[in-house]
Amino acid sequence: MKDRAQALYVTPSPTMFINRNRINTLALAARLPTMHSAGEYVGTTGLMSYELVINLKTAKALRLDIPSTLLARADEVIE
């Protein structure tokens, strides 16, 4: 997965929601940033969602710097 992608977009579905912990854990282990459609996915080590929820702990694990201007626009920031 790491050699074929630079990021992972997780589409919204009941199957993806049920498996969100596993998806995010595997993506984090592969150092792949994840984008989700809902904030509920981000709390389980996802990186961010279209509701603009940003997980700084995951960003740090991926060695990503999130610009302060983006953080200021976020609806929620998980530290």
Rosetta constraint file for C-alpha pairs under 8 A:
AtomPair CA 1 CA 5 HARMONIC 6.27 0.50
AtomPair CA 1 CA 30 HARMONIC 7.14 0.50
AtomPair CA 2 CA 6 HARMONIC 7.10 0.50
AtomPair CA 2 CA 30 HARMONIC 5.51 0.50
AtomPair CA 2 CA 31 HARMONIC 7.24 0.50
AtomPair CA 2 CA 32 HARMONIC 6.87 0.50
AtomPair CA 5 CA 32 HARMONIC 7.71 0.50
AtomPair CA 6 CA 32 HARMONIC 6.24 0.50
AtomPair CA 6 CA 33 HARMONIC 7.51 0.50
AtomPair CA 7 CA 32 HARMONIC 5.02 0.50
AtomPair CA 7 CA 33 HARMONIC 4.94 0.50
AtomPair CA 7 CA 34 HARMONIC 5.93 0.50
AtomPair CA 7 CA 35 HARMONIC 7.82 0.50
AtomPair CA 8 CA 27 HARMONIC 7.53 0.50
AtomPair CA 8 CA 32 HARMONIC 6.43 0.50
AtomPair CA 8 CA 33 HARMONIC 6.18 0.50
AtomPair CA 8 CA 34 HARMONIC 4.73 0.50
AtomPair CA 8 CA 35 HARMONIC 6.29 0.50
AtomPair CA 9 CA 34 HARMONIC 5.75 0.50
AtomPair CA 9 CA 35 HARMONIC 4.79 0.50
AtomPair CA 9 CA 36 HARMONIC 6.09 0.50
AtomPair CA 10 CA 16 HARMONIC 7.26 0.50
AtomPair CA 10 CA 34 HARMONIC 7.12 0.50
AtomPair CA 10 CA 35 HARMONIC 6.29 0.50
AtomPair CA 10 CA 36 HARMONIC 5.27 0.50
AtomPair CA 10 CA 37 HARMONIC 7.33 0.50
AtomPair CA 11 CA 16 HARMONIC 7.21 0.50
AtomPair CA 11 CA 36 HARMONIC 6.84 0.50
AtomPair CA 11 CA 37 HARMONIC 6.83 0.50
AtomPair CA 12 CA 16 HARMONIC 6.48 0.50
AtomPair CA 12 CA 17 HARMONIC 7.17 0.50
AtomPair CA 12 CA 36 HARMONIC 7.54 0.50
AtomPair CA 12 CA 37 HARMONIC 6.18 0.50
AtomPair CA 12 CA 38 HARMONIC 7.83 0.50
AtomPair CA 13 CA 17 HARMONIC 6.20 0.50
AtomPair CA 14 CA 18 HARMONIC 6.13 0.50
AtomPair CA 15 CA 19 HARMONIC 6.25 0.50
AtomPair CA 16 CA 20 HARMONIC 5.71 0.50
AtomPair CA 16 CA 23 HARMONIC 7.87 0.50
AtomPair CA 17 CA 41 HARMONIC 7.11 0.50
AtomPair CA 19 CA 23 HARMONIC 6.12 0.50
AtomPair CA 20 CA 24 HARMONIC 5.96 0.50
AtomPair CA 20 CA 41 HARMONIC 6.11 0.50
AtomPair CA 20 CA 44 HARMONIC 7.13 0.50
AtomPair CA 21 CA 25 HARMONIC 5.99 0.50
AtomPair CA 21 CA 41 HARMONIC 7.99 0.50
AtomPair CA 21 CA 44 HARMONIC 5.64 0.50
AtomPair CA 21 CA 45 HARMONIC 7.55 0.50
AtomPair CA 22 CA 26 HARMONIC 6.06 0.50
AtomPair CA 23 CA 27 HARMONIC 6.08 0.50
AtomPair CA 24 CA 28 HARMONIC 5.95 0.50
AtomPair CA 24 CA 34 HARMONIC 7.35 0.50
AtomPair CA 24 CA 44 HARMONIC 6.74 0.50
AtomPair CA 24 CA 45 HARMONIC 5.75 0.50
AtomPair CA 24 CA 46 HARMONIC 5.40 0.50
AtomPair CA 25 CA 29 HARMONIC 6.15 0.50
AtomPair CA 25 CA 45 HARMONIC 6.84 0.50
AtomPair CA 26 CA 30 HARMONIC 6.21 0.50
AtomPair CA 27 CA 31 HARMONIC 6.04 0.50
AtomPair CA 27 CA 32 HARMONIC 5.01 0.50
AtomPair CA 27 CA 33 HARMONIC 6.99 0.50
AtomPair CA 27 CA 34 HARMONIC 7.17 0.50
AtomPair CA 28 CA 32 HARMONIC 5.71 0.50
AtomPair CA 28 CA 33 HARMONIC 7.06 0.50
AtomPair CA 28 CA 45 HARMONIC 7.48 0.50
AtomPair CA 28 CA 46 HARMONIC 7.99 0.50
AtomPair CA 28 CA 58 HARMONIC 7.64 0.50
AtomPair CA 28 CA 61 HARMONIC 7.71 0.50
AtomPair CA 28 CA 62 HARMONIC 7.21 0.50
AtomPair CA 31 CA 62 HARMONIC 5.68 0.50
AtomPair CA 32 CA 62 HARMONIC 7.44 0.50
AtomPair CA 33 CA 46 HARMONIC 7.58 0.50
AtomPair CA 33 CA 47 HARMONIC 5.97 0.50
AtomPair CA 33 CA 59 HARMONIC 7.88 0.50
AtomPair CA 33 CA 62 HARMONIC 7.12 0.50
AtomPair CA 34 CA 46 HARMONIC 5.71 0.50
AtomPair CA 34 CA 47 HARMONIC 5.23 0.50
AtomPair CA 34 CA 48 HARMONIC 6.58 0.50
AtomPair CA 35 CA 46 HARMONIC 7.25 0.50
AtomPair CA 35 CA 47 HARMONIC 6.33 0.50
AtomPair CA 35 CA 48 HARMONIC 5.22 0.50
AtomPair CA 35 CA 49 HARMONIC 5.35 0.50
AtomPair CA 35 CA 50 HARMONIC 7.47 0.50
AtomPair CA 36 CA 41 HARMONIC 6.43 0.50
AtomPair CA 36 CA 42 HARMONIC 7.22 0.50
AtomPair CA 36 CA 46 HARMONIC 7.59 0.50
AtomPair CA 36 CA 48 HARMONIC 6.25 0.50
AtomPair CA 36 CA 49 HARMONIC 4.35 0.50
AtomPair CA 36 CA 50 HARMONIC 6.41 0.50
AtomPair CA 37 CA 41 HARMONIC 7.96 0.50
AtomPair CA 37 CA 49 HARMONIC 5.24 0.50
AtomPair CA 37 CA 50 HARMONIC 5.15 0.50
AtomPair CA 37 CA 51 HARMONIC 6.96 0.50
AtomPair CA 38 CA 42 HARMONIC 7.55 0.50
AtomPair CA 38 CA 49 HARMONIC 5.48 0.50
AtomPair CA 38 CA 50 HARMONIC 6.41 0.50
AtomPair CA 38 CA 51 HARMONIC 6.05 0.50
AtomPair CA 39 CA 43 HARMONIC 7.05 0.50
AtomPair CA 39 CA 48 HARMONIC 7.40 0.50
AtomPair CA 39 CA 49 HARMONIC 5.55 0.50
AtomPair CA 39 CA 50 HARMONIC 7.71 0.50
AtomPair CA 39 CA 51 HARMONIC 6.23 0.50
AtomPair CA 39 CA 52 HARMONIC 7.49 0.50
AtomPair CA 39 CA 53 HARMONIC 5.69 0.50
AtomPair CA 40 CA 44 HARMONIC 7.76 0.50
AtomPair CA 41 CA 45 HARMONIC 7.85 0.50
AtomPair CA 41 CA 46 HARMONIC 6.00 0.50
AtomPair CA 41 CA 49 HARMONIC 7.66 0.50
AtomPair CA 42 CA 46 HARMONIC 4.00 0.50
AtomPair CA 42 CA 47 HARMONIC 5.83 0.50
AtomPair CA 42 CA 48 HARMONIC 5.77 0.50
AtomPair CA 42 CA 49 HARMONIC 6.67 0.50
AtomPair CA 42 CA 53 HARMONIC 6.93 0.50
AtomPair CA 42 CA 54 HARMONIC 7.19 0.50
AtomPair CA 42 CA 55 HARMONIC 6.46 0.50
AtomPair CA 43 CA 55 HARMONIC 7.14 0.50
AtomPair CA 43 CA 78 HARMONIC 7.41 0.50
AtomPair CA 45 CA 55 HARMONIC 7.08 0.50
AtomPair CA 45 CA 57 HARMONIC 7.66 0.50
AtomPair CA 45 CA 58 HARMONIC 5.66 0.50
AtomPair CA 46 CA 55 HARMONIC 6.81 0.50
AtomPair CA 46 CA 58 HARMONIC 6.70 0.50
AtomPair CA 47 CA 54 HARMONIC 5.85 0.50
AtomPair CA 47 CA 55 HARMONIC 5.15 0.50
AtomPair CA 47 CA 56 HARMONIC 7.53 0.50
AtomPair CA 47 CA 58 HARMONIC 5.66 0.50
AtomPair CA 47 CA 59 HARMONIC 6.29 0.50
AtomPair CA 48 CA 52 HARMONIC 6.29 0.50
AtomPair CA 48 CA 53 HARMONIC 5.22 0.50
AtomPair CA 48 CA 54 HARMONIC 4.43 0.50
AtomPair CA 48 CA 55 HARMONIC 6.19 0.50
AtomPair CA 49 CA 53 HARMONIC 5.30 0.50
AtomPair CA 49 CA 54 HARMONIC 6.96 0.50
AtomPair CA 51 CA 75 HARMONIC 6.93 0.50
AtomPair CA 52 CA 73 HARMONIC 7.79 0.50
AtomPair CA 52 CA 74 HARMONIC 5.02 0.50
AtomPair CA 52 CA 75 HARMONIC 5.63 0.50
AtomPair CA 52 CA 76 HARMONIC 6.84 0.50
AtomPair CA 53 CA 74 HARMONIC 5.89 0.50
AtomPair CA 53 CA 75 HARMONIC 5.86 0.50
AtomPair CA 53 CA 76 HARMONIC 4.72 0.50
AtomPair CA 53 CA 77 HARMONIC 5.73 0.50
AtomPair CA 53 CA 78 HARMONIC 7.42 0.50
AtomPair CA 54 CA 71 HARMONIC 7.50 0.50
AtomPair CA 54 CA 74 HARMONIC 6.88 0.50
AtomPair CA 54 CA 76 HARMONIC 6.49 0.50
AtomPair CA 54 CA 77 HARMONIC 4.90 0.50
AtomPair CA 54 CA 78 HARMONIC 6.06 0.50
AtomPair CA 55 CA 59 HARMONIC 6.38 0.50
AtomPair CA 55 CA 77 HARMONIC 5.93 0.50
AtomPair CA 55 CA 78 HARMONIC 4.53 0.50
AtomPair CA 55 CA 79 HARMONIC 6.27 0.50
AtomPair CA 56 CA 60 HARMONIC 6.05 0.50
AtomPair CA 56 CA 66 HARMONIC 7.90 0.50
AtomPair CA 56 CA 77 HARMONIC 6.96 0.50
AtomPair CA 56 CA 78 HARMONIC 5.88 0.50
AtomPair CA 56 CA 79 HARMONIC 5.18 0.50
AtomPair CA 57 CA 61 HARMONIC 6.31 0.50
AtomPair CA 57 CA 78 HARMONIC 7.27 0.50
AtomPair CA 57 CA 79 HARMONIC 5.70 0.50
AtomPair CA 58 CA 62 HARMONIC 6.19 0.50
AtomPair CA 59 CA 63 HARMONIC 6.01 0.50
AtomPair CA 59 CA 64 HARMONIC 5.00 0.50
AtomPair CA 59 CA 65 HARMONIC 6.87 0.50
AtomPair CA 59 CA 66 HARMONIC 7.32 0.50
AtomPair CA 60 CA 64 HARMONIC 5.85 0.50
AtomPair CA 60 CA 65 HARMONIC 7.37 0.50
AtomPair CA 66 CA 70 HARMONIC 6.82 0.50
AtomPair CA 66 CA 71 HARMONIC 6.93 0.50
AtomPair CA 67 CA 71 HARMONIC 6.46 0.50
AtomPair CA 68 CA 72 HARMONIC 6.06 0.50
AtomPair CA 69 CA 73 HARMONIC 6.58 0.50
AtomPair CA 70 CA 74 HARMONIC 6.41 0.50
AtomPair CA 71 CA 77 HARMONIC 7.09 0.50
